[in-house]
Amino acid sequence: MSGTNEGGQVVSSLRRSAPLLALMLLLLAGWFAWNGYTQWRHEDVTGAVERARESALAEVGRALVTQAGQYDKLLKDEQVVAALASGDATTAAAAIRERFKGAEDVQVWPANLADAYADSAHFGYSRLALLEAALQNDKAQVRIVRDGGQPRLGIAARVQLGDTPAVTLVRLPLLRLTGAFDALDIPADGYLALRQGAFNVVQKGDTGLAGSAEAMSRPLGKDGMRVAAAVREVDAGPFGLGAIPCIVVAVLMVALALLALLARFRGDRGTQGELIRFNGSGWLLTLAVYPQPFFIDQPENISVWWGYGLAHDRPGDLVRKPMRECSGAEILEEVLFQLQSPERERENILAASNCIPCTMPYVTSPFMARDAGDRPPPLPAGSRNLAFLGQYVELADETALTIEYSVRSAQAAVYALMAVDRPLPPVRVDADPPDAMVERLVNAAQWSPS
């Protein structure tokens, strides 16, 4: 069958550019996917840091309340009350230290804090602020103070030392406050810190983010203690898209790239050698469309293809009679109907085409079942001047009913009779499906129409 091939050069040109288009789409897909991943990762890290911050707030806050409550309870202990009532600061401090487990140091100061203010820089401004806060409240106050050159947990409470108003100061290991904080899991590209004033009591994660951590900080009480947090900033996605839209766009672009590659070797059946089957057609039609030109000196405006019907005794879907009774024009009309060609285009093709029908009752006979030895090899054993060729000799691995089968049988016969010391071209065997699929994809990307 032959027909006009208008626009074939344009389609061929577009097909040749399909791999480049697919590559560009895949690069864009990778860009969108990477942006989607980085934004998703940023959201995931932000969520993890925020959860860690809330856990730190809860645990540290609970520790502050617990330590203050324990100290308030301790100050009501009979022996501590008696020691304070004695009016001796040393005795009172010893009684408190004895009963407050883990206390590193206990001091009792007159409420006027004269000695502390006399050399406030040496005494420590954080300790002085804690004592002043305790004098202004009825309950114990807990803060982080610098004592002995190291951060410590300080607890202060207003007391009565004999007949004199006084204030007590207990120094505890910082671990009582930061133990829960140390157990928190912080992502490598996140940051979390327990701060008081401008001082980082303890910090975890990427310390390079410390300068921006105040934006996500949350207060602990009213004394300047807080939990600060930060995550590494990422650029907004392309066109302001978020993580999920970026991933969706990436998937769509991968799909478009695959379609472009399919269009390279499947989009225009007029340049391919694949079979096009119409499984639901009444005649069980199949078309075989080859790369053009198929023949030497074939005109550029002519295309050639062939097809067959396995159910030639049934009526067609458009032409309601058996295929074997149809003319070439009727067969072509049925084929165009199966291809869903528009009616106007169908008329133009029918007017400019020639379809030649023929009957081939034995065309599939090379596929008939057989046993080993039913068909001879190209060169029978002991033969010196006789060889066989064609579809009915036995060749290992090669597929019957192909031109390659006939050619290989002739090659095998000639090589054997003429003692040609050269191996036959290898037969392609898809023994490893994943490798074969990759090989087909590479070959398809490198192939171009004639």
Buried (B, 14 or more C-beta within 10 A) or exposed (E): BBBBBEEBEEBBEBBEEBBEBBBEBBEBBEBBBEBBBBBBBBBEBBEBBBEBBEBBBEBBBEBBEEBBEBBBEBBEBEEBBEBBEBBBBEBBBBBBBEBBEEBBBBBBBBBEBEEBEEEEEEBBEBBBBBBBBBBEEEEBBBBBBBBEEEBBBBBBBBBEBEEEEBBBBBBBBBBBBBEBBEEBEBBEBBBBBBBBBEBBBBBBBBEEBBEBBEEBBEEBBEBBBBBBBBBBEBEEBBEEBBBEBBBBBBBEBBEBBEBBBEBBBBBBBBBBEEEBEBEEBBBBBBBBBBBBBBEEEEEEEBBBBBBBBBBBEBBBBBBEEBBEEBEBBBBBBBBBBBBEBEEEEBEBBBEEBEBEBEEEEEEEEBEEEEEEEEBBBBBEEEBEEEBBBEBBBBBEEBEBEEEBBBBBBBBBBBBBBEEEEEEEEEEEEEEEEEEEEEEEEEEBBEBEBE
